[in-house]
């Protein structure tokens, strides 16, 4: 059984608050978003002028802003955004003390991100295996899910072969 919390992060500030709130965070955080390779970051887009977007760069939340705010020791983050498994984003998330960070190193179909996430959590919760083993199984499904990289707490990137 899993207990799921859903955080509505309508603004970049809301998202950063979630990343800094270790008290309310479960062991796993699934970030469902769009990613952008140039500039690298999580896509937030445009907002009304009344919303604070000073932390965005061209509508994207860059890794350096995440690195400065994240505080999620001993958690595991799975990020479904395209390109959010590239090293700068992984390093930013790992600054928060994570056990592991998982993300796609390139653009992928949205259905593949969903398939990866479902397979990862299903395997993790039903087999009793380690998060790394659950990642390996989920990333081995096809060429698209193989785009998901696993970064351990030391920042070492693992890929399926």
LUMFIFI-810265 format. One line per 4 residues: number of its first residue (from 1); their letters; for each residue x, y, z of N, C-alpha, C, CB. Coordinates in nm, 3 decimals, padded with zeros to 5 digits. Glycine has a CB too. Example, Ala and Ser with C-alpha at 12.3 -4.5 7.8 and 13.67 -1.06 7.14 Angstrom:
# LUMFIFI-810265
1> as> 01.319/-00.569/00.780/01.230/-00.450/00.780/01.320/-00.330/00.780/01.131/-00.447/00.905; 01.285/-00.225/00.708/01.367/-00.106/00.714/01.290/00.003/00.787/01.408/-00.060/00.572
***
This chain:
# LUMFIFI-810265
1> xxxx> 00.084/-00.116/00.000/00.000/00.000/00.000/00.089/00.124/00.000/-00.096/-00.001/00.120; 00.042/00.228/-00.067/00.115/00.354/-00.071/00.020/00.468/-00.036/00.179/00.377/-00.211; 00.071/00.563/00.035/-00.003/00.684/00.066/00.047/00.791/-00.029/00.015/00.727/00.216; -00.043/00.856/-00.101/-00.006/00.952/-00.204/-00.053/01.092/-00.165/-00.064/00.911/-00.340
5> xxxx> 00.039/01.186/-00.172/00.006/01.327/-00.154/00.017/01.392/-00.291/00.102/01.397/-00.048; -00.080/01.476/-00.324/-00.075/01.549/-00.451/-00.057/01.697/-00.417/-00.206/01.525/-00.536; 00.048/01.754/-00.475/00.077/01.896/-00.454/00.045/01.972/-00.582/00.225/01.917/-00.411; -00.047/02.066/-00.573/-00.076/02.153/-00.686/00.025/02.266/-00.685/-00.223/02.208/-00.681
9> xxxx> 00.118/02.260/-00.775/00.221/02.363/-00.781/00.191/02.452/-00.901/00.364/02.301/-00.792; 00.099/02.543/-00.881/00.054/02.630/-00.989/00.158/02.734/-01.028/-00.074/02.698/-00.950; 00.248/02.766/-00.939/00.350/02.868/-00.968/00.489/02.810/-00.938/00.325/02.997/-00.884; 00.593/02.871/-00.994/00.728/02.825/-00.961/00.757/02.832/-00.812/00.831/02.907/-01.038
13> xxxx> 00.706/02.935/-00.746/00.726/02.948/-00.601/00.663/02.832/-00.525/00.667/03.080/-00.552; 00.544/02.788/-00.568/00.479/02.674/-00.504/00.566/02.548/-00.518/00.340/02.649/-00.565; 00.622/02.528/-00.636/00.706/02.412/-00.661/00.830/02.416/-00.571/00.747/02.406/-00.808; 00.892/02.531/-00.560/01.011/02.543/-00.476/00.980/02.519/-00.329/01.074/02.682/-00.494
17> xxxx> 00.860/02.558/-00.285/00.819/02.531/-00.146/00.809/02.381/-00.121/00.685/02.599/-00.115; 00.756/02.307/-00.218/00.746/02.162/-00.204/00.885/02.101/-00.193/00.669/02.100/-00.323; 00.978/02.148/-00.276/01.114/02.093/-00.274/01.189/02.123/-00.145/01.192/02.148/-00.391; 01.144/02.222/-00.071/01.212/02.261/00.053/01.143/02.208/00.178/01.221/02.411/00.061
21> xxxx> 01.029/02.140/00.162/00.949/02.098/00.277/00.971/01.952/00.312/00.801/02.123/00.251; 01.082/01.923/00.378/01.113/01.785/00.412/01.015/01.725/00.513/01.253/01.776/00.467; 00.947/01.808/00.589/00.854/01.759/00.691/00.732/01.692/00.628/00.810/01.873/00.781; 00.684/01.743/00.516/00.562/01.692/00.454/00.589/01.597/00.338/00.478/01.807/00.407
25> xxxx> 00.714/01.568/00.311/00.747/01.490/00.193/00.759/01.342/00.226/00.875/01.541/00.132; 00.697/01.260/00.143/00.708/01.115/00.155/00.846/01.072/00.106/00.596/01.044/00.073; 00.872/00.943/00.111/01.003/00.891/00.071/01.030/00.910/-00.078/01.013/00.743/00.107; 00.924/00.912/-00.159/00.938/00.927/-00.304/00.861/01.049/-00.351/00.888/00.801/-00.378
29> xxxx> 00.920/01.122/-00.444/00.854/01.237/-00.505/00.854/01.215/-00.655/00.925/01.372/-00.467; 00.736/01.211/-00.715/00.721/01.199/-00.859/00.689/01.338/-00.914/00.610/01.096/-00.898; 00.781/01.392/-00.993/00.763/01.524/-01.054/00.713/01.503/-01.196/00.897/01.607/-01.052; 00.589/01.539/-01.221/00.530/01.528/-01.355/00.534/01.667/-01.418/00.382/01.471/-01.350
33> xxxx> 00.620/01.682/-01.518/00.642/01.814/-01.576/00.688/01.802/-01.720/00.744/01.894/-01.493; 00.709/01.917/-01.781/00.775/01.923/-01.912/00.915/01.977/-01.887/00.696/02.014/-02.014; 01.011/01.925/-01.960/01.148/01.972/-01.948/01.192/02.037/-02.078/01.243/01.858/-01.911; 01.298/02.115/-02.071/01.352/02.184/-02.187/01.503/02.173/-02.183/01.307/02.333/-02.191
37> xxxx> 01.563/02.136/-02.295/01.708/02.121/-02.301/01.782/02.252/-02.320/01.745/02.027/-02.412; 01.715/02.357/-02.368/01.786/02.480/-02.401/01.700/02.601/-02.370/01.826/02.481/-02.549; 01.713/02.668/-02.258/01.806/02.632/-02.150/01.749/02.516/-02.071/01.833/02.753/-02.057; 01.836/02.438/-02.015/01.790/02.324/-01.936/01.706/02.373/-01.819/01.910/02.239/-01.885
41> xxxx> 01.598/02.304/-01.796/01.514/02.340/-01.684/01.376/02.281/-01.695/01.505/02.489/-01.672; 01.298/02.301/-01.591/01.159/02.258/-01.588/01.074/02.371/-01.645/01.114/02.221/-01.443; 00.989/02.338/-01.741/00.908/02.438/-01.811/00.790/02.481/-01.724/00.858/02.382/-01.946; 00.780/02.612/-01.702/00.665/02.669/-01.634/00.586/02.762/-01.725/00.710/02.744/-01.510
45> xxxx> 00.651/02.820/-01.825/00.581/02.907/-01.919/00.562/03.048/-01.865/00.448/02.849/-01.954; 00.457/03.111/-01.915/00.430/03.251/-01.880/00.321/03.260/-01.773/00.389/03.331/-02.004; 00.329/03.368/-01.694/00.233/03.393/-01.587/00.188/03.538/-01.591/00.294/03.359/-01.450; 00.080/03.566/-01.523/00.034/03.704/-01.507/00.142/03.782/-01.433/-00.103/03.710/-01.429
49> xxxx> 00.146/03.911/-01.454/00.250/03.994/-01.392/00.241/03.995/-01.240/00.240/04.136/-01.444; 00.129/03.955/-01.183/00.115/03.952/-01.038/00.183/03.830/-00.973/-00.033/03.953/-01.001; 00.227/03.736/-01.054/00.293/03.615/-01.003/00.444/03.636/-01.006/00.253/03.489/-01.087; 00.510/03.602/-00.897/00.656/03.615/-00.889/00.722/03.507/-00.976/00.704/03.603/-00.742
53> xxxx> 00.790/03.553/-01.080/00.859/03.460/-01.171/01.006/03.497/-01.184/00.792/03.461/-01.309; 01.059/03.570/-01.088/01.198/03.616/-01.094/01.295/03.499/-01.105/01.230/03.701/-00.970; 01.254/03.382/-01.054/01.343/03.265/-01.054/01.346/03.193/-01.188/01.300/03.169/-00.946; 01.258/03.231/-01.281/01.253/03.165/-01.411/01.350/03.228/-01.510/01.111/03.170/-01.467
57> xxxx> 01.395/03.147/-01.604/01.480/03.193/-01.714/01.410/03.151/-01.843/01.627/03.132/-01.705; 01.349/03.247/-01.911/01.277/03.217/-02.034/01.160/03.123/-02.011/01.370/03.157/-02.133; 01.096/03.132/-01.897/00.982/03.047/-01.865/01.021/02.913/-01.803/00.902/03.022/-01.987; 01.151/02.889/-01.786/01.199/02.762/-01.731/01.263/02.783/-01.594/01.299/02.697/-01.826
61> xxxx> 01.247/02.685/-01.508/01.312/02.685/-01.377/01.445/02.613/-01.392/01.221/02.617/-01.267; 01.556/02.688/-01.388/01.687/02.627/-01.413/01.740/02.550/-01.292/01.787/02.733/-01.452; 01.836/02.461/-01.318/01.892/02.379/-01.210/01.950/02.459/-01.095/01.997/02.290/-01.266; 02.015/02.571/-01.122/02.079/02.645/-01.011/01.977/02.696/-00.910/02.159/02.761/-01.067
65> xxxx> 01.857/02.728/-00.955/01.752/02.774/-00.863/01.704/02.657/-00.777/01.632/02.837/-00.941; 01.690/02.542/-00.839/01.650/02.422/-00.764/01.757/02.387/-00.660/01.627/02.302/-00.860; 01.883/02.389/-00.701/01.994/02.355/-00.612/01.997/02.444/-00.488/02.127/02.366/-00.686; 01.960/02.570/-00.504/01.964/02.665/-00.392/01.849/02.644/-00.293/01.960/02.806/-00.445
69> xxxx> 01.742/02.576/-00.333/01.623/02.566/-00.248/01.590/02.426/-00.198/01.507/02.618/-00.322; 01.634/02.323/-00.268/01.591/02.187/-00.235/01.647/02.141/-00.101/01.633/02.090/-00.346; 01.562/02.072/-00.026/01.602/02.018/00.104/01.518/01.892/00.130/01.584/02.124/00.219; 01.554/01.783/00.066/01.479/01.659/00.080/01.573/01.542/00.110/01.398/01.630/-00.047
73> xxxx> 01.637/01.545/00.227/01.731/01.438/00.260/01.664/01.301/00.262/01.796/01.465/00.394; 01.738/01.203/00.209/01.698/01.063/00.210/01.572/01.033/00.129/01.676/01.018/00.351; 01.537/01.119/00.037/01.422/01.095/-00.051/01.473/01.050/-00.187/01.335/01.223/-00.064; 01.381/01.001/-00.269/01.411/00.965/-00.408/01.315/01.042/-00.496/01.398/00.810/-00.432
77> xxxx> 01.370/01.112/-00.594/01.289/01.189/-00.687/01.291/01.122/-00.823/01.340/01.335/-00.698; 01.171/01.106/-00.881/01.155/01.058/-01.018/01.095/01.175/-01.096/01.063/00.928/-01.027; 01.168/01.222/-01.197/01.126/01.338/-01.275/01.095/01.292/-01.417/01.235/01.450/-01.275; 00.973/01.318/-01.465/00.931/01.271/-01.598/00.957/01.371/-01.710/00.785/01.237/-01.594
81> xxxx> 01.010/01.488/-01.678/01.031/01.591/-01.780/01.141/01.555/-01.879/01.065/01.722/-01.714; 01.117/01.585/-02.006/01.217/01.560/-02.110/01.348/01.632/-02.075/01.165/01.607/-02.249; 01.457/01.561/-02.081/01.588/01.618/-02.055/01.620/01.643/-01.909/01.601/01.744/-02.128; 01.526/01.616/-01.820/01.549/01.644/-01.677/01.637/01.540/-01.610/01.416/01.651/-01.605
85> xxxx> 01.686/01.443/-01.686/01.781/01.348/-01.634/01.924/01.379/-01.676/01.744/01.210/-01.678; 01.942/01.496/-01.737/02.077/01.537/-01.772/02.151/01.580/-01.645/02.075/01.652/-01.876; 02.280/01.576/-01.652/02.364/01.596/-01.533/02.336/01.726/-01.456/02.507/01.595/-01.574; 02.320/01.842/-01.521/02.296/01.964/-01.441/02.170/01.957/-01.353/02.285/02.083/-01.534
89> xxxx> 02.063/01.898/-01.406/01.940/01.888/-01.327/01.956/01.784/-01.218/01.820/01.852/-01.417; 02.020/01.672/-01.249/02.043/01.569/-01.148/02.128/01.625/-01.034/02.112/01.446/-01.209; 02.235/01.695/-01.067/02.321/01.754/-00.963/02.243/01.852/-00.876/02.440/01.825/-01.028; 02.156/01.930/-00.938/02.077/02.028/-00.862/01.988/01.958/-00.761/01.992/02.114/-00.957
93> xxxx> 01.917/01.855/-00.803/01.829/01.783/-00.712/01.909/01.712/-00.603/01.744/01.682/-00.790; 02.021/01.656/-00.640/02.102/01.582/-00.541/02.159/01.673/-00.433/02.214/01.509/-00.610; 02.167/01.803/-00.459/02.213/01.898/-00.356/02.122/01.895/-00.234/02.220/02.041/-00.414; 02.000/01.847/-00.251/01.906/01.841/-00.140/01.921/01.719/-00.052/01.769/01.845/-00.193
97> xxxx> 02.026/01.640/-00.074/02.051/01.524/00.012/01.974/01.399/-00.028/02.017/01.559/00.151; 01.930/01.390/-00.153/01.854/01.274/-00.198/01.933/01.145/-00.190/01.808/01.296/-00.340; 01.860/01.034/-00.176/01.919/00.900/-00.189/01.945/00.871/-00.336/01.826/00.791/-00.127; 01.854/00.919/-00.423/01.867/00.895/-00.566/01.780/00.992/-00.644/01.830/00.749/-00.602
101> xxxx> 01.820/01.015/-00.768/01.743/01.099/-00.860/01.731/01.023/-00.992/01.811/01.240/-00.881; 01.611/01.021/-01.048/01.585/00.950/-01.173/01.520/01.046/-01.270/01.495/00.824/-01.149; 01.572/01.052/-01.394/01.514/01.140/-01.495/01.556/01.099/-01.634/01.552/01.284/-01.469; 01.479/01.145/-01.734/01.507/01.113/-01.874/01.615/01.207/-01.928/01.378/01.125/-01.959
105> xxxx> 01.714/01.150/-01.994/01.827/01.228/-02.043/01.798/01.299/-02.175/01.947/01.139/-02.061; 01.684/01.271/-02.237/01.651/01.330/-02.366/01.499/01.342/-02.376/01.709/01.243/-02.484; 01.452/01.394/-02.488/01.309/01.404/-02.512/01.250/01.265/-02.531/01.280/01.493/-02.635; 01.128/01.245/-02.483/01.060/01.117/-02.499/00.911/01.140/-02.509/01.093/01.023/-02.382
109> xxxx> 00.841/01.039/-02.555/00.696/01.045/-02.565/00.637/01.045/-02.424/00.640/00.926/-02.649; 00.531/01.121/-02.406/00.467/01.129/-02.275/00.420/00.994/-02.224/00.351/01.222/-02.281; 00.372/00.910/-02.314/00.325/00.778/-02.272/00.441/00.692/-02.218/00.256/00.706/-02.389; 00.561/00.715/-02.268/00.677/00.640/-02.219/00.712/00.683/-02.076/00.798/00.661/-02.311
113> xxxx> 00.698/00.811/-02.047/00.723/00.860/-01.912/00.623/00.799/-01.814/00.716/01.014/-01.906; 00.498/00.791/-01.856/00.395/00.729/-01.772/00.425/00.581/-01.752/00.254/00.749/-01.834; 00.462/00.514/-01.861/00.494/00.371/-01.853/00.611/00.347/-01.757/00.529/00.316/-01.993; 00.714/00.432/-01.769/00.828/00.417/-01.679/00.785/00.434/-01.533/00.938/00.519/-01.714
117> xxxx> 00.712/00.541/-01.504/00.672/00.571/-01.365/00.586/00.459/-01.307/00.597/00.704/-01.358; 00.489/00.412/-01.384/00.402/00.304/-01.336/00.483/00.177/-01.310/00.289/00.276/-01.437; 00.568/00.142/-01.405/00.650/00.021/-01.391/00.744/00.032/-01.271/00.730/-00.005/-01.519; 00.808/00.150/-01.255/00.900/00.171/-01.144/00.830/00.151/-01.010/00.961/00.310/-01.150
121> xxxx> 00.718/00.221/-00.990/00.651/00.212/-00.861/00.584/00.076/-00.840/00.547/00.322/-00.849; 00.529/00.018/-00.944/00.470/-00.116/-00.932/00.575/-00.216/-00.888/00.405/-00.160/-01.065; 00.688/-00.216/-00.957/00.796/-00.309/-00.923/00.847/-00.284/-00.782/00.911/-00.297/-01.024; 00.868/-00.159/-00.748/00.919/-00.123/-00.616/00.827/-00.173/-00.504/00.936/00.029/-00.606
125> xxxx> 00.697/-00.149/-00.520/00.603/-00.180/-00.413/00.557/-00.325/-00.409/00.485/-00.090/-00.425; 00.570/-00.398/-00.519/00.520/-00.535/-00.520/00.630/-00.640/-00.507/00.442/-00.560/-00.645; 00.753/-00.605/-00.541/00.858/-00.706/-00.541/00.951/-00.697/-00.421/00.939/-00.695/-00.666; 00.947/-00.585/-00.351/01.037/-00.569/-00.237/01.182/-00.546/-00.277/01.028/-00.689/-00.150
129> xxxx> 01.204/-00.513/-00.403/01.341/-00.491/-00.450/01.387/-00.349/-00.416/01.350/-00.515/-00.603; 01.512/-00.321/-00.443/01.567/-00.188/-00.418/01.517/-00.089/-00.523/01.722/-00.193/-00.417; 01.521/00.041/-00.492/01.484/00.141/-00.594/01.568/00.129/-00.720/01.498/00.281/-00.537; 01.696/00.098/-00.704/01.781/00.084/-00.823/01.738/-00.034/-00.909/01.928/00.068/-00.782
133> xxxx> 01.702/-00.145/-00.846/01.654/-00.260/-00.922/01.519/-00.230/-00.989/01.641/-00.382/-00.832; 01.432/-00.158/-00.921/01.304/-00.118/-00.980/01.327/-00.026/-01.099/01.214/-00.049/-00.876; 01.421/00.068/-01.087/01.457/00.155/-01.200/01.508/00.071/-01.317/01.565/00.258/-01.158; 01.598/-00.021/-01.288/01.657/-00.104/-01.395/01.548/-00.178/-01.472/01.758/-00.205/-01.336
137> xxxx> 01.453/-00.234/-01.401/01.345/-00.308/-01.469/01.258/-00.213/-01.551/01.258/-00.383/-01.366; 01.220/-00.099/-01.494/01.135/-00.003/-01.565/01.206/00.056/-01.685/01.091/00.109/-01.470; 01.335/00.080/-01.674/01.412/00.140/-01.784/01.445/00.038/-01.893/01.541/00.201/-01.730; 01.423/-00.089/-01.866/01.454/-00.194/-01.964/01.336/-00.230/-02.053/01.502/-00.316/-01.892
141> xxxx> 01.226/-00.161/-02.037/01.104/-00.194/-02.113/01.122/-00.174/-02.263/00.988/-00.109/-02.064; 01.174/-00.057/-02.304/01.198/-00.028/-02.446/01.299/00.086/-02.460/01.064/00.009/-02.518; 01.322/00.130/-02.584/01.421/00.235/-02.609/01.385/00.367/-02.540/01.436/00.258/-02.759; 01.258/00.397/-02.532/01.214/00.522/-02.469/01.235/00.519/-02.317/01.066/00.548/-02.500
145> xxxx> 01.192/00.412/-02.253/01.210/00.407/-02.108/01.358/00.395/-02.071/01.130/00.288/-02.049; 01.439/00.347/-02.164/01.584/00.338/-02.140/01.649/00.476/-02.131/01.651/00.258/-02.252; 01.575/00.581/-02.166/01.627/00.717/-02.153/01.634/00.763/-02.007/01.541/00.814/-02.234; 01.569/00.689/-01.917/01.571/00.726/-01.776/01.702/00.682/-01.711/01.450/00.665/-01.701
149> xxxx> 01.774/00.778/-01.658/01.900/00.753/-01.589/01.875/00.752/-01.438/02.008/00.859/-01.626; 01.958/00.679/-01.368/01.952/00.669/-01.222/02.080/00.729/-01.167/01.934/00.520/-01.174; 02.067/00.833/-01.086/02.182/00.894/-01.020/02.177/00.856/-00.873/02.182/01.050/-01.038; 02.284/00.795/-00.825/02.288/00.762/-00.683/02.323/00.886/-00.601/02.390/00.648/-00.656
153> xxxx> 02.327/00.873/-00.471/02.348/00.989/-00.384/02.484/01.056/-00.405/02.335/00.947/-00.239; 02.579/00.984/-00.463/02.711/01.040/-00.491/02.717/01.108/-00.628/02.816/00.931/-00.484; 02.606/01.104/-00.702/02.601/01.167/-00.834/02.646/01.081/-00.948/02.682/01.289/-00.832; 02.669/00.951/-00.921/02.711/00.859/-01.027/02.589/00.824/-01.111/02.779/00.729/-00.968
157> xxxx> 02.602/00.842/-01.242/02.492/00.815/-01.336/02.497/00.670/-01.381/02.500/00.910/-01.458; 02.383/00.604/-01.373/02.369/00.466/-01.419/02.267/00.464/-01.533/02.325/00.371/-01.303; 02.297/00.388/-01.637/02.208/00.372/-01.752/02.192/00.224/-01.782/02.262/00.449/-01.876; 02.076/00.186/-01.837/02.060/00.048/-01.880/02.133/00.030/-02.012/01.909/00.010/-01.894
161> x> 02.177/-00.092/-02.036/02.254/-00.120/-02.158/02.172/-00.196/-02.258/02.379/-00.197/-02.126
***
